[in-house]
Structures are given as structure tokens and as C-alpha cells.
Amino acid sequence: MRIVVLGAGFGGLELAATLSEQFGAELDLTLVDGGDAFVFGFSKLDVMFGKDDAAAVVHPYSALSLPGVRFVNATVQSIDPESKQVETTSGRFDADILVVALGADLDPAATPGLVEGGHEFYTVAGAFALREVLHAFDGGEVVVGVTSTPFKCPPAPSETALLMHDFLRERGLRESSNVTLVMPLPKPVPPSPAASAAILEAFDERGITWRPGRCVASLDPARNVAVLDDGDEIPYDLFLGIPVHRAPAVVIESGLAVEGWIPVDPHTLETRFPDVYAVGDVASVGTPKAGVFAEGQALVVASNIAARLRSATAPAAYDGRGVCYIELGRGAVAKVDVTFTPGQLPVGGLEGPSPELARDKEEFGASRIRRWFG
């Protein structure tokens, strides 16, 4: 059975690794990605704020060693979900089972003034480039702003504001600077009241201004102001933006997307096209766009595929659960365990924050790299 997985992010890598473990060289899985390396989302902040070098967090796909998995470095040009045929810059691939895990594309140009007057830190290139920008910054008004919904990793803007506070303090610039966070959410982490309370307490202790329920609609580089969606303006000397997220154009053109993203069965992750699945940021399943949810979804799809290969009964359905780590600054990390169940309000608990959980977070990343890359 020919399995083609489009996208080698959290979801694609976990799906490929899980099936490789179970079927080894008997597996026929092709993993396609336009990039040449994997980078964890949280590693971008580590590089940006000088905790790690870029070379330490970039994991080349050439190092993948998963029996039964062939990696193809190519751009996906078209997807036919009915025939499960994919055209790429490396040729055509025909699938018996197709999994779309292409993530979300980022579009800084969709926000007027962002490219000319601000910086984004959600792409690898943008975050890595900010390392030098931050080290050259001599203080002033810092605005961290979300430009639209949905956006990946909802805690990340809060983490950035807290890490920015630490960065300025360590360089003796905090007294001459202000940090403001603009977010469309009513709370930093809506599914977890405890996590939101911990973050808001940290904001209050550090003098970080919190502007909930707002998006940054545009920047005016000539006046150095961020214009919010309600018309209010915030002056800035440094703007760190979360750009507009969109499904990749090839997904839109394929007819898989509805209202911008790929709808799936919330239990199986199957699309309306038989034997075509979607996992991760590109899918619309009711969970946040974050790697841990892509990983959980990939495990369900892998289990369903494994059952097909063994002619067995499909296993349990996707439970909407994910565990994520949140940087609270000052070396402390919290862990949030949240579950999104269709038709119910999400629930989430909080562990920490503590320095010990920072080591847990490091092991979380290291264990995935060992699993995927050996």
C-alpha cells in the first residue's frame, strides 16, 4: 500500500516514525517536504534571544533514517484528492493513502507596513534574523502584536513578551523600555484559567502591558505606530509581529479547504475524500495550531493506517489532548495539559512554573529528535 505524506513537520515526522517502527522495510511511505531541515517552534525563540545558535537547533532531513520511509525534498505543485495523485518538483506520486500535513503558510505582506516597519518571528528565517536585531536594539517601546486569527502556538506571544523583558533587563535596558502585548484572545491561554492567571501575574510583576481582544491591523513606519483593529494606535521602536496565517495555496487550489482550512472528521482526521487525511495546522479540527496537537493527530492516523495494513479494526479515536510548555521567564517553565472535545468547552490544568520543568521541556524536544532522526 502506497502512503504519501505531504509535509515533514511535527505531524508528518511522527506519522512516518510510528509506521516505520511497526512495519520497518515493508512500509512504502514517501515523505515530501519543500524544506531541507526541521526546527522546533520553541527553538526559534531560543535562537532569537541568544540562548542557542542556529546550528544547534536545525535538524537536516538528510539525517532521517526511518526504515520503509523515503524522504523527497520537493515542492508540492498540485494535489488531486479524488485520485490521490500529487505533482511535485520531483515528479508525480500516486497514493493509496494520502496524508496532508503541510502546515500553515505565513504572510507578513498581508498586514500593511509589517514588512517595511516591523519584524516577524514565526518563520525560521524571521526569528533567526531577529537575533542580530535584538542585540543592536538600545531600548524603547517594544510591541509584540498578533495580526490575525487563527495563529500557531497561542502561548508564544506571551512567552515572547516575558523573554523580551528578561532580555532587556539583562542588558540594562528595561528601565528605559516598555513592553506591550496585543492579542485577539480574551486571556493568554483561554483553555487553562490557571495558566492564564500565572501569565497575567507575571505580566503584572514585570510591568508588561496586556492588550487583549485586539489585533494589529497595520503599521505606519513613517510615524512608528501600530494601528489596532479598533483604530487605536501604539507607538513602537521595535515591533515583533505574528503574521497572517493561511493554508498553503496548493491546498486551496486542490479543493480540500473549506473556509480557509481542511475540514476533517474530528475522530479519525479523514477528509471528505476517502483515504485522504489532514493533520496539524492545515486541518480544521477544533484544536489549537501547535506541534503537540499535530503529533497527537498523526498518531491516530498512523493507528488507522496500521489497522488497514493488518486488516484489523480501527483503534480509538482522536481525543483532542495536548501537553505544551510555556516559558514564564527567569528560567521558569510551566506545563499545560489541555483537552479539546467536540461539543464541549476545552479544559486544561497547569503544572509549575518551575526550573525543573525547563529540563522536562528540553527532554521533550530531545526525545523527538532521537525518535525521528536517530
SULJOHU-V983500 format. One record per residue. N is the residue number from 1. RES is the residue in one small letter. D_LAST is the distance of its C-alpha to the last C-alpha in whole Angstrom. Layout:
# SULJOHU-V983500
n res d_last
N RES D_LAST
N RES D_LAST
This chain:
# SULJOHU-V983500
n res d_last
1 m 25
2 r 24
3 i 22
4 v 22
5 v 20
6 l 21
7 g 19
8 a 16
9 g 16
10 f 15
11 g 17
12 g 16
13 l 12
14 e 13
15 l 15
16 a 13
17 a 10
18 t 13
19 l 15
20 s 13
21 e 12
22 q 16
23 f 17
24 g 14
25 a 16
26 e 19
27 l 18
28 d 20
29 l 18
30 t 18
31 l 17
32 v 19
33 d 19
34 g 21
35 g 19
36 d 17
37 a 15
38 f 14
39 v 16
40 f 16
41 g 20
42 f 21
43 s 19
44 k 22
45 l 24
46 d 23
47 v 23
48 m 26
49 f 28
50 g 26
51 k 24
52 d 21
53 d 21
54 a 20
55 a 17
56 a 16
57 v 15
58 v 14
59 h 11
60 p 12
61 y 11
62 s 12
63 a 8
64 l 7
65 s 7
66 l 9
67 p 11
68 g 15
69 v 14
70 r 15
71 f 15
72 v 18
73 n 19
74 a 23
75 t 25
76 v 27
77 q 30
78 s 32
79 i 31
80 d 33
81 p 33
82 e 35
83 s 34
84 k 31
85 q 31
86 v 29
87 e 30
88 t 27
89 t 28
90 s 26
91 g 28
92 r 29
93 f 27
94 d 28
95 a 27
96 d 28
97 i 26
98 l 25
99 v 23
100 v 24
101 a 22
102 l 23
103 g 24
104 a 27
105 d 28
106 l 30
107 d 33
108 p 35
109 a 38
110 a 39
111 t 40
112 p 43
113 g 43
114 l 39
115 v 38
116 e 41
117 g 42
118 g 38
119 h 35
120 e 32
121 f 29
122 y 27
123 t 25
124 v 23
125 a 25
126 g 28
127 a 26
128 f 25
129 a 29
130 l 30
131 r 29
132 e 32
133 v 34
134 l 34
135 h 34
136 a 38
137 f 39
138 d 42
139 g 43
140 g 44
141 e 44
142 v 40
143 v 40
144 v 37
145 g 37
146 v 36
147 t 38
148 s 37
149 t 36
150 p 33
151 f 31
152 k 27
153 c 26
154 p 30
155 p 29
156 a 28
157 p 32
158 s 33
159 e 30
160 t 31
161 a 34
162 l 34
163 l 31
164 m 34
165 h 36
166 d 34
167 f 34
168 l 38
169 r 39
170 e 37
171 r 38
172 g 42
173 l 42
174 r 42
175 e 46
176 s 46
177 s 44
178 n 44
179 v 41
180 t 41
181 l 39
182 v 40
183 m 38
184 p 40
185 l 39
186 p 41
187 k 39
188 p 36
189 v 34
190 p 36
191 p 35
192 s 34
193 p 38
194 a 37
195 a 34
196 s 36
197 a 39
198 a 36
199 i 36
200 l 39
201 e 40
202 a 38
203 f 40
204 d 43
205 e 42
206 r 41
207 g 44
208 i 41
209 t 43
210 w 42
211 r 43
212 p 42
213 g 43
214 r 43
215 c 41
216 v 42
217 a 44
218 s 44
219 l 44
220 d 47
221 p 46
222 a 50
223 r 51
224 n 47
225 v 47
226 a 45
227 v 47
228 l 46
229 d 47
230 d 50
231 g 51
232 d 51
233 e 49
234 i 47
235 p 48
236 y 44
237 d 44
238 l 40
239 f 39
240 l 35
241 g 35
242 i 33
243 p 33
244 v 34
245 h 32
246 r 32
247 a 31
248 p 30
249 a 33
250 v 31
251 v 31
252 i 35
253 e 36
254 s 35
255 g 37
256 l 34
257 a 35
258 v 38
259 e 39
260 g 36
261 w 33
262 i 32
263 p 33
264 v 32
265 d 33
266 p 32
267 h 31
268 t 29
269 l 28
270 e 30
271 t 32
272 r 35
273 f 34
274 p 33
275 d 30
276 v 29
277 y 27
278 a 26
279 v 23
280 g 23
281 d 25
282 v 27
283 a 28
284 s 31
285 v 31
286 g 32
287 t 29
288 p 29
289 k 26
290 a 23
291 g 20
292 v 20
293 f 22
294 a 21
295 e 18
296 g 20
297 q 22
298 a 19
299 l 19
300 v 23
301 v 22
302 a 20
303 s 22
304 n 25
305 i 23
306 a 22
307 a 26
308 r 27
309 l 25
310 r 26
311 s 30
312 a 30
313 t 31
314 a 29
315 p 27
316 a 28
317 a 29
318 y 27
319 d 28
320 g 28
321 r 26
322 g 24
323 v 23
324 c 23
325 y 24
326 i 26
327 e 27
328 l 31
329 g 31
330 r 32
331 g 29
332 a 29
333 v 27
334 a 28
335 k 26
336 v 28
337 d 27
338 v 29
339 t 30
340 f 32
341 t 34
342 p 36
343 g 40
344 q 39
345 l 39
346 p 35
347 v 35
348 g 32
349 g 32
350 l 31
351 e 30
352 g 31
353 p 31
354 s 30
355 p 28
356 e 26
357 l 24
358 a 23
359 r 20
360 d 20
361 k 19
362 e 17
363 e 15
364 f 15
365 g 13
366 a 10
367 s 10
368 r 9
369 i 7
370 r 5
371 r 6
372 w 6
373 f 4
374 g 0
